[in-house]
Amino acid sequence: MNTLFHISHSIFNSLFHFHFSYHAILISIIKLYYSFTPINTTWTRTDTRIQPKHTSLAPSASSDNSK
């Protein structure tokens, strides 16, 4: 019974370390994503400023402007 507990504990430990490394990778990806977003946020801000009433139609309007 002690060996079974030890095996399950080691499995839980390895899973916890894997989860921690996955979390660190996810944080680095989010930081990388947010380092590029200021350009996108300012662009969407100007887009909503041009069309404040039609916020739902803003994506289609931006695609029309790209033509």
C-alpha positions in Angstrom: 0.0 0.0 0.0 2.9 2.4 0.7 4.4 1.6 -2.7 1.1 2.3 -4.4 0.9 5.6 -2.5 4.5 6.5 -3.5 3.8 5.7 -7.2 0.6 7.8 -7.2 2.4 10.6 -5.4 5.3 10.6 -8.0 2.7 10.6 -10.8 1.0 13.6 -9.2 4.3 15.3 -8.7 5.3 14.9 -12.4 1.8 16.0 -13.5 2.1 19.1 -11.3 5.5 20.0 -12.7 4.2 19.4 -16.2 1.3 21.7 -15.5 3.6 24.4 -14.1 5.8 24.3 -17.2 2.7 24.4 -19.4 1.5 27.4 -17.4 4.9 29.2 -17.8 4.8 28.5 -21.6 1.2 29.9 -21.7 2.2 33.0 -19.9 5.1 33.6 -22.3 2.8 33.1 -25.3 0.3 35.6 -23.7 3.1 38.1 -23.1 4.3 37.7 -26.7 0.7 38.2 -27.9 0.2 41.3 -25.8 3.5 42.8 -27.0 2.0 42.9 -30.5 -1.6 44.0 -29.5 -1.1 47.7 -28.8 -1.1 48.2 -32.6 -4.3 46.2 -32.9 -6.1 47.9 -30.0 -5.3 51.4 -31.4 -6.6 50.3 -34.8 -9.9 49.0 -33.4 -10.3 52.1 -31.3 -10.1 54.3 -34.4 -12.4 51.9 -36.2 -15.1 52.2 -33.5 -14.6 56.0 -33.4 -15.4 56.1 -37.1 -18.5 54.0 -36.7 -19.8 54.2 -33.1 -23.4 53.2 -34.0 -22.5 50.1 -36.1 -20.1 48.2 -33.8 -21.4 44.9 -35.0 -20.8 45.8 -38.6 -17.3 47.1 -37.9 -15.5 43.9 -39.1 -17.3 43.9 -42.4 -16.6 47.6 -42.9 -12.9 47.1 -42.2 -12.8 44.3 -44.8 -14.5 46.6 -47.3 -11.8 49.2 -46.6 -9.1 46.8 -47.2 -10.2 46.2 -50.8 
